Amino acid sequence: MIQEKTEKSELMLFGIPASPGIAHGCVFRFLHDEVQVATYEVSESDQEEEIKRFLEALEMTKSEIREIREDVAKNLGEKEAGIFDAHMLVLEDRALIEDVKKEIKESGQNVEKCVHRVTEKYLAFFDQLEDKYLRERAVDLRDISRRLQRCLSGTTASGTAFLDEPKVLVSEDLTPSDTAALDRSKILGIATDLGGQTSHAVIMARASGVPAVVGLRSLTDKLCDGDELLIDGFEGVTIINPSETTLFRYGKVDVQRRKLLNLVGEESSLPAQTLDGKKLDIWANADTPEEVSKALKLGCLGVGLYRTESLFLRTNSLPSEDYQYQEYLKMVKSSGDQTLTIRTLDLGGDKILNGWNQQKEANPFMGFRAIRYCLSNPNVFLDQLRAILRASAHGNVRILLPMISGIGEVVRAKELIAEAKEELSRRGETYDPAIKIGCMIETPAAVAICDLLAEESDFFSVGTNDLVQYLLAVDRVNNEIAFLYEPHHPAVLRSLKQVAKVASAKGIPVTVCGEIAGDPHFLPLLIGLGFDSFSASAAMVSEMKFFARRFSQDDVEKITLDAESKQRPSEVKELIKNFYEDRISEASVPR
């Protein structure tokens, strides 16, 4: 319970910047009120009725999730809506359903108590594990458990609809459906004790344009009735009861940022090149035809990353060759004459189909995923390859292989691609016989042997999110160590430079994708390390082009030499941040 305090002194806390922007206002504590779980005995003759109540609650909950998903898809996009596919997987988990039925029959108690007991047992198991997938699955299960209990008891969830004015939302953590249910017109910003930069709730906050800081740990314990909170989503700072001086300073920052965005919009149609004319290739990460169209209007060369697992997760199945072909064809047609880079299936880790792999893994991010799964399930892989090849007859398509750690994986994948081509030829179907095949560089092993991989690849795509995680041995959503996830780390910079150097020597194109590829602060440093091709979300393309036109190759060389001399990630981060702010200031928009 929030305690009263008399003196309102300024207190600054540091967390993880999750969604950019400045917000200030009174605090609204978003509490996860647990539904009171009734407990009573049920006669054996009434147990089937309890099971019926349970199944009806499941269907009601599914209906709620479908509505949330449709609303998110409409207002934020298909990528963000795909988060709720994980919720549907929980609701359709046969093991969970059968365990609840069994508990009803064996305990002789009501369904509410049985659902509570079974889900608590699952959560206790998940809480003992530390891998990202199982932790996120636990968040989904908690969310679903609350919804089931509310459906069974006829109660409604707490929310923001009753707020009489916009406020800053503070919570220990937010589930995806919490975030989706918020009235965004009444939320100034979000601050949470838990969470990392890639949590589902953060992705949705960023897509909604709501400033957010996460991983603040003890924020909720430090707040009192009547407190005000300032959120700096750029730097990951929150300030309790900010002084007038602080508010003035941050007010200027917010105004400056808004001016910058206006200027960025005015120049969005200008080319992607540096001040002295060095051309840059800007691609888009896109998973839907709508995202492709938006990116092409902003001047992107094409799609640098189409994640096909979004299709598998959306249908919660292994879709047929024909179904996949129709979906890929839509993407090809949206791309027009531009290149569409289709990444083959990257299931595993935090992306699991219901029943696709019955064996539970202690560390699924380093387990049976992506290319490893595909090569062990050639029939599934061949269905996808034939669908991609058929789509290639209608546009400029290339194939990207994920999670490569050895040359043998690329060779075997190419053998299966050849097999898929032969089958299509026998069927009299057309395809691009010279379709390009590339591999993702996202493991330390791939960096170390990128010269060998270059001999079997037409292009590289550097997956920086996983590469940083694997290089630094940091689970980026583990609240205890999320601060160690440092893209500015010298080990990351040296690895990137090595890949760019080899790609240049071997004469094959290389594109950087992942979060840093769409971060304007990183742009001059990545260019200095040897890259000129970047794949980012369409939302960041205009700002990247705007900033590129404010520095030259001489600037790039200087800042890169300076960065390579630094020993600490914080020093590199400060260096590129100051450079960005200086150049934006010269555009008459001080930051």
Secondary structure, 3 states (H helix, E strand, C coil): CCCCCCCCCCEEEECEEEECCEEEEEEEECCCCCCCCCCCECCHHHHHHHHHHHHHHHHHHHHHHHHHHHHHHHHCCHHHHHHHHHHHHHHCCHHHHHHHHHHHHHHCECHHHHHHHHHHHHHHHHHCCCCHHHHHHHHHHHHHHHHHHHHHHCCCCCCCCCCCCCEEEEECCCCHHHHHHCCHHHEEEEEECCCCCCCHHHHHHHHHCCCEEECCCCHHHHCCCCCEEEEECCCCEEEECCCHHHHHHHHHHHHHHHHHHHHHHHCCCCCCECCCCCECEEEEECCCHHHHHHHHHCCCCEEEEEECHHHHHHHCCCCCHHHHHHHHHHHHHHHCCCEEEEECCCCECCECCCCCCCCCCCCHHHCCCHHHHHHHCHHHHHHHHHHHHHHHCCCEEEEEECCCCCHHHHHHHHHHHHHHHHHHHHHCCCCCCCCEEEEEECCHHHHHCHHHHHCCCCEEEEEHHHHHHHHHCCCCCCCCCHHHCCCCCHHHHHHHHHHHHHHHHHCCCEEEECHHHHCHHHHHHHHHCCCCEEEECHHHHHHHHHHHCCCCHHHHHHHHHHHHCCCCHHHHHHHHHHHHHHHHHHCCCCC
